[in-house]
Amino acid sequence: MSRTSRKVRRIVAAVAMRPRQTVLRHVLLDDGLGLDMLDRLEIVVACQNATGAFVEGEGDWRTVGDVIDACRNAVIYGECR
């Protein structure tokens, strides 16, 4: 498991108020964790602060894996501040 993946899972778990062990790549954000759009924005801000990268696309995220991929792509493709 990558460092980015661990950070994102920790952030999502904190926002969803769930144990980190239950926040896996395949878990749905809305049906599985009960997150709404405001929760997604909170995740975006926390991920940007944690990675130093401009993370976007929260409207298209369906799973925790989508969030991890968005953060990883933002860091890899040089969208860091």
Salt bridges, closest charged atoms under 4 A:
ASP30 OD1 - ARG40 NH2 3.92
ASP69 OD1 - ARG25 NH2 3.04
ASP69 OD1 - ARG72 NH1 3.76
